[in-house]
């Protein structure tokens, strides 16, 4: 990693910091084979090509009757020569007859058209059709979905339910995926108490741990923690050294600012190096990046909303790159500001907003308090509105909006 002027007092831009993080992320190389039903959320380690066509043969798109189009005549009564249910092989059609089919049934050789049953009238042992269909109607051709040799899923894809369905459709029973990352989570602060314990005066419950472990679980990571780290240089160094021996990445919350009880920065520098510190973003200015005994380290701020925002916008892309994912940046959408702000800030701001639909136009407005210590506004919000540096917001301005659903926060 390259060095940085961490003590210069100058804030690095969000874009520069994000680029540095992504460029420094080394993707894991170890893989494992898992059964398809266990592959949800895992990252595919190899391209998958189909060894068969889907569907494997022409089949009926609906319940009805298969015929040869050349045999169709207005008012003609067709003998029903066979009945073919889905999953059963069909004999070749006898010219001048109709074959009773059901959705998914294989099309008999020689038939080229399916007439839906709503356009058929039974007459004794035969069937008469209302109107004359076009050749090829209501037939799903072999390979309509997937052809032999098609690349169906690309290496680096996070497997979603629809991916599993496609893989099952081509007979894949297990897949090669990258191993799970182990992330060490360090929470620092003598004021922290775990939920379920008494909370004496001067103490607060440790919300950051649960925010972080929840976000990491959404990414399929395993979590290791030494517990709450006391606010001493010795305890901080000991916890960081332990974490470096257990994990692929260390993430801390708190202790990276400039207070007398903030020991993370000096401890990281004592055990490794600090290559990024303090970004021009709001919330989350005191963000750190470096390494401890060769293990990468990301130090998040201590305030609850700062933890959420900096993880989603900076740590998450880094982790995705480590997991072998190719497309690590979230998609954003344009919405209109539903508020005014006469003064622009000196830092890029990620505002927790509620989005409303006003006659087809989406407007975003801040959700409750935007204080970095207020997490409840994130519960009310639909996502993050990105306000550039020095931008004065006027009602109707078009700004980038990142839904929480896009970044794994719902």
N, C-alpha and C positions, 0 to 999 in steps of 0.2 A: 504494500500500500504506500501511496505517496504521502509525504508529510503535509502539514497545514500550519498556518499561523494561528493556532488555537487561542493565543493570548493577545491577539492584535486588537480585539474589541470590535472588529468589523464583522457584520453579519453576512453569511453566505446566502445567496438566493436559493429559494426552494428548488428551482429547476437544476441548478448546479449541484446541490446536495443530493437530489434524487438521481441524477446521472452518475454521480460518484458512487452512490450505493449500488446501483444496478451493475455498473461496470466492475465493481469489486466482488460481486457475488459469484461464487464458484458452484456450479451445479453438481449435485451428488452423482456418482457414477454407479454405485452399487444398485443392483436390481433384485427383484424376487418375483416368483410366479405365484399368482393368487387365483383362486376360483372366481368365476365371473360374478357370482352373487356377493363376493367380498370386495369387489373392485370399485364400488361407488366412492367417488371423491379422490381416488388414487390417480397418479400421473403416469400416463402410458409411456413405456420406455422404448417401444419399437413401433414403426408403422405397421398397420394391419391391412393386408390385401385379401380380397375375397377369393376363395377357391371354388365358388359356385355362383350361380345366378339366382337372384331373388326378384320375382318368383321363379322357381325352376322350370315351369312350363306355363303356357298360356292358360289363364283361368277366368272364370266368370266373375264379373264385378257385382252381380246381383242374382237373386233367384229368378229363374226364367227358363228359356228353351234355346238350345243351340240348333242352328240350321246352316245349310249352305245357301248363301245369298242368291245364287243362280236359280235356286228352286222356288224362290218366293213369287207367289202370284196372288193378286187380290182375291180374297174369299176362299183360297185353297185350304182344305182340311189336311193336316199332316198327321200321319200315324206316329205315335210316340214309341220309338224303337228301343230306348233304354233309359234308365234312371241312374244318374251319377251323383253321389253325395261327395262332399269335400273329403279328401283323404283317400279316395278310392280311384283306381285306374279306370280309364274309359276305353271302350272299344271304338274303332273307327266308325264314323257315322255312315249309315246306309242312306244313299242319296234319295232325296224326296221325303225323308222322315225328319222328325224333330227329336232331340234328346232333352229330357227333363234334367235341369241343372239347379244347383244352389250356389250361393255366394262362396267363392273359393274353389268350386269344382273345376277339375281339369277339363279343358276343351277337347272334345274328341277329334282325332285326326280327320281332316276333310271338312269340318265345320269352320265357319269364319265369321259368324254373327250370333249374338245372343239377344233374344227378345225378352224384355222383362215380363214377368207373369201378370202384371197389371194390364198388359196389352194382349193378353191371350184369353180365349174363350174355349173351354172344353166342350167337345161335341162327341158324345159316346166315348169311344176308345181313342179319339183323335183330338187335335187342337187346331183352332182357327185363330189367326192373328189380326188385330185391328191396326190397319195402316201398314206401310212397308218401311222397315228400318233401313239404315245404310249399312253397307258391308263394314264389318269390324266393330259395330256398335257393342258396347258393354263387355269388351274383352280386355283384360289386363295382360299385356304381352310378357312373355318370359324375359327376365332381365330389366323389366320396367323400373324397378327400384335399384338393383345392383347387378352389374355384369361381372363375369369371371375376370379376375385380375384387377378389378377396381381397387384403388386405395380408399378404404372406408373411414379410417381414423388415423390421424397423423400423430407421430411421436411428440410428446410434450403436451398432449391434451389432458385436461382434468376430466375424468370420466363422470358424466352425468347419467341420469336414468335412461335418457334416449340413446346414449352411446351403448349402454349395456343391452338395450333392446336390439339395436342394429347388429351388435356382435353375436347375440343369440341367434338372430335370423340367418347368419351365415355359418352357424354351427360351432362357434368359438366357445369353448368351455372354461378356458383359463387364459390369463393374459400376463405379460411381463410388465411390471411397474417398478418405478423407482422406490427405494426403501423410504420409510417415513423418516422425517427429520426429528431429532431430539433437540428441544429448545429449553434452555435453563431460564427460569423466571426468578429474578431477584427483586424483592420489594424492600426498600430501605426506609428506616424511620422508627425512632423510639416511640412515636405517637401511635403506631399502628397496632390494632387488636383484630384478631380473626373473629368473624361472626360466630355467635354461640357462646362467646366468653363475655364476662362483665366488661363494661366500657367505662372506666373511671374518668373523673374530670381531667381534661387535658388530652385524652386519647380519642382516636377516631377508628371506625371500622375500616378494614383493608378492602376497599372496593376494587382497587387497581388489579389485584391478583386475579379476581374473578373476571374482570373485563378481559385481561390478557389471556388467561387460560381458555376462556370461551372463544376468543378470536383465533387462537392457535388451534383449538379443536376443530373449528370450522375449516381450517387449512389442512387438517389431517396430521398435525404434528403431535409428537409425544412431548410431555412436559415434565421437567425435573426441577425441583426447587429445594433450597436449603432452609426454607422458612423465612420469616422476617429477619432482616439483617440489622443488627444494632448500629447505631450512628457512631461508630468508632473507626479510625483508620485500620486497626488490626482486624476487626470483624469483617470489614468491607473487603480487604485484601484476601482474607481467608476464604470468604464466600465466592469471590471471583475465581480464585485458584481452583476451588472445588468444582465450580461450574465448568471451567475450561476442560477439566478432565472427564466430564460427563456428557457434554453436549456438542452439537454442531454449531450452535449459535447461542450467545448469551444476550438476554434482554433484561434490562433493569428499568424500574420506574422510580424516579426521585433520586436526589443526591448528585445531579449533574449541573446544578446551578453554582452560584458563587458564595453561598453562605458558609459560615464557619463549620456547620454540621453537614455540609455536602462533601462527602469523601470519595464519591465514585470517580470523578475526574482524576484526582491525584493517584488513586489506587490503580486505575487502568494504566496510567503513564508509568507507574512503578513496575507493573507486571508485563507491560507490552507497549502499545503506542496508541495515541489518540490522533485521528486523522481528520476528524470533522467535529466541530463544536459550534453550536449556535447558528440557527437559520433565521432568515427574515420571513417567518411565518407566524400566523396567529390563529389559534393558540399553538403553543409548542416551541417557543424560541430556543430554550436550552436543550437541544437534541445533540447527542454525541454518537460518534461512530469510530471504531478502532478495532484493536485485537488484544486479547489477553492470552499469553502463552500460545499464540498461534491460532486461537479460536476467535472468530469474529464476534464483535460486541456492538450492540446498539443500546444506547442509554436514552430512554424516554424521560420527559419531564414527570414531575410528581402529581400535578393537578389532574383530576379524573378526566375532564374533557380533552385536555392536552394529550393524555395517554391514548385516548380513543382516536383522535384525529391524526396524531403523528404515526401511530401504528398503521392505520388504514392507508395513509397517503405515502408513507416512506418505508416502514418495516415490512408491510405486506408485499409490495413489489419485490423487495430484496428476497424475502422468503420464497416467493413464487419462482424467482430465477434460480434459487438454490435447489428447488424441487424439480427443476428441469422443464418448467413451463416456458413457452416461447413468448406468449403475449401477456405481459405482466401489468400493463397500465390499464386502469379502468376506463370504460367508455363514459363519455359525458354527453349531456343533452342541453340544448338551449331552452331556457325558460325566461320569462320576463320578471323583473324585480317588481314586487308588490309593495315597495316601501321606498322612502327617500333617505339619503344620508349625505349631508352637505359637505362633510369633510372626508377626504381620502386618507387612508393609513399608510404608513411607510413600509408595511409588511403585507405579503399576500395573505389573504384571510379566507378561512374555511368556515362559513357560517352555517350553523345547524338551522335548517329551514323547514317549514311546512309548505307543501305545494297544494294549491287549490286550482280547480278547473273552472274558469269563468267563461262560459259559452264557447268552449273549445280552445281557449287560450290558457296556458299554464302560468300562474303567478306564484312566486316564492316570497315568503316573508319569514323573518327570524322567529324561531320557536323559543319563547320565554327568554331567560337570561342567557347571554353569550359569555358570561364569566367562565374562565378556564376551570374554576372550582365547582361549577354546576354541571352535573351529569344528567339530571332529569330532563333537560331540554333535548338531549339526544334521544330520549325515549319518546318524546312528543314528535320529533322531527322525522321527515321522510328521507333526508339526505343532506349533502353538503353543497352550499352555493359558493362558488369560487369568485372572490372579489380581488381583482388585480391591485397591485400597489398603486397608491395615489389616485385611486378611482373614486370619484364622487358619484354616488348612486342616485339615479333619478327613476321615479316610477315608470315602468315600461322598458327600462334598459334590458337588453338581452345579455344574459350571463350564463356561464357554464354551471350545470347542476349535475352532481354525481349521486345517484340514488344509493341508499344504504344496501339495497338488494344487489347492486352491482359490485359491492366491495365486501360482501360477506358479513354485514352487520345487522342482518335480520334473520 
